[in-house]
Amino acid sequence: MEIVVSNKTSRPLYEQIVAQIKSQIMNGTLKAGEMLPSIRSLARSLQISILTVQKAYDILQEDGFIETTAGKGCYVSAQNQDFYLEEQQKKIEEHFNEAIETARTSGISLDKLIDLLTLLYEEE
């Protein structure tokens, strides 16, 4: 598992860790049942506080991406990948609904909105 964090971004370190682990689970790099590095070892390898990694793991567990077994460690949840995709789609739909409402009230056409989305999506 490869995680890269940066102090040069406004995004907190724990959010960077959460996003990267979620991404690796979603794209299949991390498989169900796979063990994650211990909190201490990940903190050491990233040269950050143990508390930062603990917060990231807590969020991942709350969101259902990982499971923690006392004395044994943290593992990728055995939940279905379709569940993860459905959760992500719900979040995207919420953001789209906000964008659509803003576009409608601003008089921006659907074609312009699609062009903007395409441009932003392909920028990454």
N, C-alpha and C positions, 0 to 999 in steps of 0.2 A: 504494500500500500504506500503510495507516494502522496505526501501532503506538502504543499509549499505555502508559507505564510509571509506576509509583508507588513512591515510597520509603516510603509510609505502610502498606504491607502487609508481612507477614512473608515473603512469597514473594520469592525472589531475582530481581533484574532480568532475568538471562539466562533464567530459567524463564518469566517473563512474556512475553518476546520469543518464545521457542520456542512457547509455548502459542498465542499470537496468530497466528503465521505458520502453524502446523499447522492452526489453525481456518480460516484464510483459504484454505488449500489444500484442506481437506476440503469446505468449502462452495462451492468453485468461484470464489471471488473472485480467487485467484491460480491461473492456468492453467499446465499443463505447458509448459515451455520459457520461461516468463516470467522476465525478469531481476529479481533482487532488488537493492535499493540496495547500494552498496559498503559494506563494514564501516565505513570512515571516514565516509561520508556519513550512515549511519544513526546512528552514535555521535554525530556532530555534531548531527543534528536532534533526538535524544533527550536531548542534553546529558549523555551518560554515557561511560564509558571504552571505548576501542576494544577492550580485552581482554574486556569484558563481551559485546559484540556478537560478537566472535570465538568466544567460548565457546558462545554461542547457535547460531551458524552451524555450528560443529563438531558439536554435538548433532544439529541438523537433518540434517546430512550423514550422520552415523552411523546415524540412524533412517531414512534413505532418502528424506527429503522434498526435499532439495536436492542439486544436483551443483555442484561447483566446477571451473571450467576455469582453469588457471593463466594469468594475464595477461588474462583476459576477464571473470571475475566468477563470481557464483553465480546459478544458475538453478533454477527449480522442476523437480524430477525428472519425467521423462517416464513414470514408473511409473504403472500403472493405479490409478485412484481406488478401485477395488474392493479393492486390496491395502491401502490405507490404512484403509478401513472395516473390513476383516477384522482388522487389527492392533488397532484401537481396540476392536472387539468382544471380542477375546481378553482385553484388559486389563479391560474391564468384567466379563466372565465371572469373572475371578479375584477381583475385588472382591465380586461377588455371591456367589460360593462362600464367601468369608469371612463375609459378612453372614448367609448362610443358616445356616452352621454355628453362629455366635453365637446366632442366633435360636432354633435348635433346642435348643441346650444351655440356653438361658434360658427355654424354654417359651413363646416368642412364636409365635403362630399365623401361618399364611400370610396370612390376611386382614389381620392387623395389620401384617405386613411390607409387604404391597402398599399399604396405606393410608399407611404411613410413606414408602415410596418415591414414591408419587404426590404426597404433600405436599411432600417435599423437591424433587422434580423441577419442580413448578409454582411453587416459591418463587423461582426465578431469574427 
